[in-house]
């Protein structure tokens, strides 16, 4: 595996980690808003149904990046 290929895999992995952290933060706000009853500030972008959609999309993006990384890793090893 060349250094350029390792660098691509590293950036994909880091991007997937960022999406995982973002989806965790959104999930925590969903729990705080719905279960605990905490009211979020009006400027917070992910409230109500939008929070569920944002959590689903970020989780899906994270999963697809991890799958893409595995496929690239398999391709680079051949």
The first five atom37 places (N, CA, C, CB, O) and aatype in JSON, in Angstrom:
{
  "aatype": [20, 20, 20, 20, 20, 20, 20, 20, 20, 20, 20, 20, 20, 20, 20, 20, 20, 20, 20, 20, 20, 20, 20, 20, 20, 20, 20, 20, 20, 20, 20, 20, 20, 20, 20, 20, 20, 20, 20, 20, 20, 20, 20, 20, 20, 20, 20, 20, 20, 20, 20, 20, 20, 20, 20, 20, 20, 20, 20, 20, 20, 20, 20, 20, 20, 20, 20, 20, 20, 20, 20, 20, 20, 20, 20, 20, 20, 20],
  "atom_mask": [
    [1, 1, 1, 1, 1],
    [1, 1, 1, 1, 1],
    [1, 1, 1, 1, 1],
    [1, 1, 1, 1, 1],
    [1, 1, 1, 1, 1],
    [1, 1, 1, 1, 1],
    [1, 1, 1, 1, 1],
    [1, 1, 1, 1, 1],
    [1, 1, 1, 1, 1],
    [1, 1, 1, 1, 1],
    [1, 1, 1, 1, 1],
    [1, 1, 1, 1, 1],
    [1, 1, 1, 1, 1],
    [1, 1, 1, 1, 1],
    [1, 1, 1, 1, 1],
    [1, 1, 1, 1, 1],
    [1, 1, 1, 1, 1],
    [1, 1, 1, 1, 1],
    [1, 1, 1, 1, 1],
    [1, 1, 1, 1, 1],
    [1, 1, 1, 1, 1],
    [1, 1, 1, 1, 1],
    [1, 1, 1, 1, 1],
    [1, 1, 1, 1, 1],
    [1, 1, 1, 1, 1],
    [1, 1, 1, 1, 1],
    [1, 1, 1, 1, 1],
    [1, 1, 1, 1, 1],
    [1, 1, 1, 1, 1],
    [1, 1, 1, 1, 1],
    [1, 1, 1, 1, 1],
    [1, 1, 1, 1, 1],
    [1, 1, 1, 1, 1],
    [1, 1, 1, 1, 1],
    [1, 1, 1, 1, 1],
    [1, 1, 1, 1, 1],
    [1, 1, 1, 1, 1],
    [1, 1, 1, 1, 1],
    [1, 1, 1, 1, 1],
    [1, 1, 1, 1, 1],
    [1, 1, 1, 1, 1],
    [1, 1, 1, 1, 1],
    [1, 1, 1, 1, 1],
    [1, 1, 1, 1, 1],
    [1, 1, 1, 1, 1],
    [1, 1, 1, 1, 1],
    [1, 1, 1, 1, 1],
    [1, 1, 1, 1, 1],
    [1, 1, 1, 1, 1],
    [1, 1, 1, 1, 1],
    [1, 1, 1, 1, 1],
    [1, 1, 1, 1, 1],
    [1, 1, 1, 1, 1],
    [1, 1, 1, 1, 1],
    [1, 1, 1, 1, 1],
    [1, 1, 1, 1, 1],
    [1, 1, 1, 1, 1],
    [1, 1, 1, 1, 1],
    [1, 1, 1, 1, 1],
    [1, 1, 1, 1, 1],
    [1, 1, 1, 1, 1],
    [1, 1, 1, 1, 1],
    [1, 1, 1, 1, 1],
    [1, 1, 1, 1, 1],
    [1, 1, 1, 1, 1],
    [1, 1, 1, 1, 1],
    [1, 1, 1, 1, 1],
    [1, 1, 1, 1, 1],
    [1, 1, 1, 1, 1],
    [1, 1, 1, 1, 1],
    [1, 1, 1, 1, 1],
    [1, 1, 1, 1, 1],
    [1, 1, 1, 1, 1],
    [1, 1, 1, 1, 1],
    [1, 1, 1, 1, 1],
    [1, 1, 1, 1, 1],
    [1, 1, 1, 1, 1],
    [1, 1, 1, 1, 1]
  ],
  "atom_positions": [
    [[0.85, -1.17, 0.0], [0.0, 0.0, 0.0], [0.9, 1.24, 0.0], [-0.97, -0.01, 1.23], [1.84, 1.34, 0.79]],
    [[0.61, 2.16, -0.88], [1.42, 3.37, -0.96], [1.01, 4.37, 0.12], [1.31, 4.02, -2.36], [-0.04, 4.22, 0.76]],
    [[1.83, 5.37, 0.3], [1.52, 6.38, 1.32], [0.28, 7.2, 0.93], [2.72, 7.32, 1.52], [-0.47, 7.64, 1.8]],
    [[0.08, 7.4, -0.37], [-1.11, 8.13, -0.82], [-2.38, 7.34, -0.49], [-1.03, 8.41, -2.34], [-3.39, 7.92, -0.09]],
    [[-2.32, 6.03, -0.67], [-3.47, 5.19, -0.35], [-3.74, 5.17, 1.15], [-3.25, 3.77, -0.87], [-4.89, 5.21, 1.57]],
    [[-2.67, 5.11, 1.95], [-2.84, 5.16, 3.4], [-3.45, 6.48, 3.84], [-1.49, 4.95, 4.09], [-4.29, 6.52, 4.74]],
    [[-3.02, 7.56, 3.19], [-3.55, 8.88, 3.51], [-5.05, 8.97, 3.18], [-2.78, 9.97, 2.74], [-5.82, 9.54, 3.95]],
    [[-5.46, 8.41, 2.04], [-6.89, 8.39, 1.69], [-7.68, 7.62, 2.73], [-7.1, 7.77, 0.3], [-8.74, 8.08, 3.17]],
    [[-7.18, 6.46, 3.12], [-7.89, 5.66, 4.13], [-7.96, 6.39, 5.47], [-7.19, 4.3, 4.31], [-8.97, 6.3, 6.17]],
    [[-6.91, 7.09, 5.81], [-6.89, 7.85, 7.06], [-7.95, 8.94, 7.04], [-5.5, 8.46, 7.3], [-8.69, 9.1, 8.02]],
    [[-8.04, 9.71, 5.95], [-9.01, 10.79, 5.87], [-10.44, 10.26, 5.86], [-8.76, 11.63, 4.63], [-11.33, 10.87, 6.46]],
    [[-10.68, 9.14, 5.19], [-12.01, 8.54, 5.2], [-12.38, 8.1, 6.61], [-12.09, 7.35, 4.23], [-13.5, 8.3, 7.06]],
    [[-11.41, 7.51, 7.3], [-11.64, 7.06, 8.67], [-11.94, 8.24, 9.6], [-10.43, 6.27, 9.19], [-12.84, 8.16, 10.43]],
    [[-11.19, 9.3, 9.46], [-11.42, 10.49, 10.3], [-12.76, 11.15, 10.0], [-10.29, 11.5, 10.09], [-13.44, 11.62, 10.91]],
    [[-13.14, 11.18, 8.74], [-14.43, 11.75, 8.37], [-15.57, 10.91, 8.94], [-14.56, 11.84, 6.84], [-16.57, 11.45, 9.4]],
    [[-15.41, 9.59, 8.92], [-16.42, 8.71, 9.52], [-16.5, 8.93, 11.03], [-16.09, 7.24, 9.22], [-17.6, 8.9, 11.6]],
    [[-15.37, 9.16, 11.67], [-15.36, 9.43, 13.11], [-16.07, 10.74, 13.43], [-13.92, 9.47, 13.64], [-16.79, 10.83, 14.42]],
    [[-15.88, 11.74, 12.6], [-16.56, 13.03, 12.8], [-18.07, 12.85, 12.69], [-16.07, 14.07, 11.76], [-18.82, 13.39, 13.51]],
    [[-18.52, 12.08, 11.69], [-19.96, 11.84, 11.55], [-20.5, 11.02, 12.72], [-20.25, 11.12, 10.23], [-21.64, 11.21, 13.14]],
    [[-19.69, 10.1, 13.26], [-20.14, 9.32, 14.41], [-20.32, 10.21, 15.63], [-19.14, 8.19, 14.71], [-21.29, 10.08, 16.37]],
    [[-19.38, 11.13, 15.85], [-19.48, 12.06, 16.97], [-20.69, 12.96, 16.8], [-18.19, 12.9, 17.1], [-21.43, 13.21, 17.76]],
    [[-20.9, 13.45, 15.59], [-22.05, 14.31, 15.33], [-23.37, 13.58, 15.57], [-22.0, 14.84, 13.9], [-24.3, 14.14, 16.15]],
    [[-23.45, 12.33, 15.12], [-24.69, 11.59, 15.34], [-24.91, 11.3, 16.82], [-24.68, 10.27, 14.56], [-26.05, 11.26, 17.28]],
    [[-23.83, 11.11, 17.58], [-23.96, 10.91, 19.02], [-24.47, 12.17, 19.71], [-22.61, 10.48, 19.62], [-25.32, 12.09, 20.6]],
    [[-23.96, 13.32, 19.31], [-24.42, 14.59, 19.88], [-25.9, 14.82, 19.57], [-23.56, 15.76, 19.35], [-26.66, 15.25, 20.43]],
    [[-26.29, 14.53, 18.34], [-27.69, 14.7, 17.96], [-28.58, 13.73, 18.75], [-27.87, 14.47, 16.44], [-29.66, 14.11, 19.19]],
    [[-28.12, 12.5, 18.94], [-28.89, 11.52, 19.7], [-29.04, 11.95, 21.16], [-28.22, 10.14, 19.63], [-30.1, 11.77, 21.76]],
    [[-28.0, 12.52, 21.73], [-28.07, 13.02, 23.11], [-29.09, 14.16, 23.21], [-26.68, 13.5, 23.59], [-29.85, 14.23, 24.18]],
    [[-29.1, 15.05, 22.22], [-30.08, 16.13, 22.26], [-31.5, 15.62, 22.07], [-29.77, 17.17, 21.2], [-32.44, 16.18, 22.64]],
    [[-31.67, 14.55, 21.28], [-33.01, 13.96, 21.13], [-33.48, 13.41, 22.47], [-33.01, 12.83, 20.06], [-34.63, 13.62, 22.87]],
    [[-32.58, 12.72, 23.17], [-32.94, 12.16, 24.48], [-33.24, 13.28, 25.47], [-31.81, 11.27, 25.02], [-34.21, 13.19, 26.22]],
    [[-32.42, 14.32, 25.48], [-32.66, 15.44, 26.4], [-33.98, 16.13, 26.1], [-31.51, 16.44, 26.33], [-34.71, 16.53, 27.02]],
    [[-34.28, 16.28, 24.83], [-35.49, 17.0, 24.45], [-36.75, 16.17, 24.71], [-35.42, 17.39, 22.98], [-37.74, 16.68, 25.23]],
    [[-36.71, 14.89, 24.36], [-37.93, 14.07, 24.42], [-38.12, 13.38, 25.76], [-37.9, 13.03, 23.34], [-39.24, 13.36, 26.28]],
    [[-37.06, 12.83, 26.34], [-37.2, 12.04, 27.56], [-37.14, 12.93, 28.79], [-36.12, 10.97, 27.63], [-38.0, 12.85, 29.67]],
    [[-36.13, 13.78, 28.85], [-35.93, 14.62, 30.03], [-36.86, 15.84, 30.0], [-34.47, 15.08, 30.12], [-37.23, 16.36, 31.05]],
    [[-37.25, 16.28, 28.81], [-38.14, 17.42, 28.69], [-37.41, 18.75, 28.64], [-39.1, 17.43, 29.84], [-38.02, 19.81, 28.83]],
    [[-36.12, 18.72, 28.37], [-35.33, 19.95, 28.31], [-35.68, 20.72, 27.04], [-33.81, 19.64, 28.36], [-35.79, 20.14, 25.96]],
    [[-35.86, 22.02, 27.19], [-36.14, 22.85, 26.03], [-34.83, 23.4, 25.48], [-37.11, 24.01, 26.39], [-34.02, 23.97, 26.2]],
    [[-34.65, 23.21, 24.18], [-33.43, 23.68, 23.53], [-33.61, 25.11, 23.07], [-33.06, 22.77, 22.33], [-34.74, 25.58, 22.89]],
    [[-32.5, 25.8, 22.88], [-32.55, 27.17, 22.4], [-33.12, 27.19, 20.99], [-31.14, 27.82, 22.43], [-32.92, 26.25, 20.21]],
    [[-33.82, 28.25, 20.66], [-34.49, 28.35, 19.36], [-33.52, 28.31, 18.18], [-35.31, 29.62, 19.29], [-33.9, 27.92, 17.08]],
    [[-32.26, 28.69, 18.4], [-31.3, 28.73, 17.3], [-30.69, 27.36, 17.02], [-30.21, 29.72, 17.61], [-29.98, 27.2, 16.03]],
    [[-30.95, 26.36, 17.88], [-30.4, 25.03, 17.65], [-31.08, 24.41, 16.43], [-30.59, 24.12, 18.91], [-32.31, 24.34, 16.39]],
    [[-30.31, 23.97, 15.43], [-30.91, 23.57, 14.16], [-31.66, 22.24, 14.18], [-29.84, 23.5, 13.13], [-32.53, 22.02, 13.34]],
    [[-31.34, 21.34, 15.1], [-31.92, 20.01, 15.07], [-32.93, 19.86, 16.21], [-30.83, 18.93, 15.18], [-32.59, 19.41, 17.3]],
    [[-34.18, 20.23, 15.93], [-35.24, 20.12, 16.93], [-36.39, 19.32, 16.34], [-35.72, 21.52, 17.4], [-36.66, 19.38, 15.15]],
    [[-37.05, 18.56, 17.2], [-38.23, 17.81, 16.78], [-37.92, 16.74, 15.75], [-39.26, 18.74, 16.23], [-36.97, 15.97, 15.9]],
    [[-38.73, 16.71, 14.71], [-38.56, 15.72, 13.64], [-37.27, 15.9, 12.87], [-39.72, 15.8, 12.69], [-36.71, 14.94, 12.33]],
    [[-36.79, 17.15, 12.8], [-35.53, 17.39, 12.1], [-34.36, 16.7, 12.79], [-35.26, 18.89, 12.0], [-33.4, 16.29, 12.14]],
    [[-34.44, 16.56, 14.1], [-33.37, 15.89, 14.84], [-33.31, 14.42, 14.48], [-33.57, 16.06, 16.35], [-32.23, 13.86, 14.32]],
    [[-34.46, 13.8, 14.36], [-34.5, 12.39, 13.97], [-33.94, 12.18, 12.56], [-35.93, 11.85, 14.05], [-33.19, 11.23, 12.31]],
    [[-34.31, 13.07, 11.65], [-33.8, 12.98, 10.28], [-32.29, 13.22, 10.25], [-34.52, 13.99, 9.37], [-31.57, 12.5, 9.56]],
    [[-31.82, 14.2, 10.99], [-30.38, 14.49, 11.03], [-29.61, 13.33, 11.64], [-30.12, 15.77, 11.83], [-28.53, 12.99, 11.16]],
    [[-30.15, 12.73, 12.71], [-29.47, 11.59, 13.32], [-29.4, 10.42, 12.34], [-30.19, 11.16, 14.61], [-28.36, 9.77, 12.23]],
    [[-30.5, 10.15, 11.65], [-30.52, 9.06, 10.69], [-29.53, 9.29, 9.55], [-31.93, 8.88, 10.13], [-28.8, 8.37, 9.16]],
    [[-29.49, 10.5, 9.02], [-28.58, 10.8, 7.91], [-27.12, 10.74, 8.33], [-28.89, 12.18, 7.34], [-26.29, 10.19, 7.59]],
    [[-26.79, 11.28, 9.49], [-25.39, 11.22, 9.93], [-24.96, 9.79, 10.24], [-25.18, 12.11, 11.15], [-23.82, 9.42, 9.97]],
    [[-25.85, 9.0, 10.79], [-25.53, 7.6, 11.05], [-25.34, 6.83, 9.74], [-26.62, 6.94, 11.89], [-24.45, 6.0, 9.62]],
    [[-26.2, 7.12, 8.77], [-26.08, 6.48, 7.47], [-24.8, 6.89, 6.76], [-27.29, 6.82, 6.6], [-24.14, 6.05, 6.14]],
    [[-24.44, 8.15, 6.83], [-23.18, 8.61, 6.23], [-21.98, 7.96, 6.89], [-23.07, 10.12, 6.33], [-21.03, 7.56, 6.2]],
    [[-22.0, 7.84, 8.2], [-20.89, 7.22, 8.91], [-20.75, 5.76, 8.51], [-21.09, 7.33, 10.42], [-19.64, 5.28, 8.28]],
    [[-21.86, 5.05, 8.43], [-21.83, 3.65, 8.04], [-21.34, 3.47, 6.61], [-23.21, 3.04, 8.2], [-20.55, 2.57, 6.33]],
    [[-21.82, 4.32, 5.7], [-21.4, 4.2, 4.31], [-19.92, 4.53, 4.14], [-22.25, 5.11, 3.42], [-19.25, 3.93, 3.3]],
    [[-19.4, 5.47, 4.91], [-17.97, 5.77, 4.84], [-17.13, 4.61, 5.36], [-17.65, 7.03, 5.62], [-16.08, 4.31, 4.79]],
    [[-17.57, 3.96, 6.4], [-16.85, 2.8, 6.94], [-16.85, 1.65, 5.93], [-17.47, 2.34, 8.28], [-15.83, 0.98, 5.75]],
    [[-17.98, 1.41, 5.27], [-18.06, 0.36, 4.24], [-17.15, 0.71, 3.07], [-19.51, 0.16, 3.77], [-16.45, -0.15, 2.55]],
    [[-17.17, 1.98, 2.65], [-16.31, 2.43, 1.55], [-14.84, 2.25, 1.91], [-16.6, 3.9, 1.2], [-14.04, 1.87, 1.06]],
    [[-14.49, 2.53, 3.15], [-13.11, 2.36, 3.6], [-12.69, 0.89, 3.52], [-12.94, 2.89, 5.03], [-11.59, 0.57, 3.07]],
    [[-13.57, 0.0, 3.95], [-13.25, -1.42, 3.89], [-13.09, -1.91, 2.45], [-14.34, -2.23, 4.58], [-12.2, -2.71, 2.17]],
    [[-13.93, -1.42, 1.55], [-13.81, -1.81, 0.13], [-12.51, -1.28, -0.47], [-15.01, -1.29, -0.67], [-11.85, -1.98, -1.23]],
    [[-12.15, -0.05, -0.12], [-10.89, 0.5, -0.61], [-9.69, -0.27, -0.07], [-10.77, 1.98, -0.23], [-8.73, -0.54, -0.79]],
    [[-9.76, -0.62, 1.21], [-8.67, -1.36, 1.82], [-8.49, -2.72, 1.13], [-8.92, -1.55, 3.33], [-7.37, -3.16, 0.89]],
    [[-9.6, -3.36, 0.83], [-9.55, -4.64, 0.12], [-8.98, -4.47, -1.28], [-10.95, -5.28, 0.05], [-8.19, -5.3, -1.74]],
    [[-9.37, -3.4, -1.95], [-8.87, -3.13, -3.3], [-7.37, -2.84, -3.29], [-9.63, -1.94, -3.92], [-6.64, -3.29, -4.17]],
    [[-6.92, -2.09, -2.3], [-5.5, -1.73, -2.23], [-4.62, -2.93, -1.9], [-5.29, -0.64, -1.19], [-3.45, -2.96, -2.3]],
    [[-5.16, -3.91, -1.2], [-4.35, -5.08, -0.84], [-4.15, -6.02, -2.02], [-5.01, -5.83, 0.3], [-3.2, -6.81, -2.03]],
    [[-5.03, -5.96, -3.0], [-4.9, -6.85, -4.17], [-3.88, -6.36, -5.15], [-6.22, -7.01, -4.87], [-3.66, -6.99, -6.18]]
  ]
}
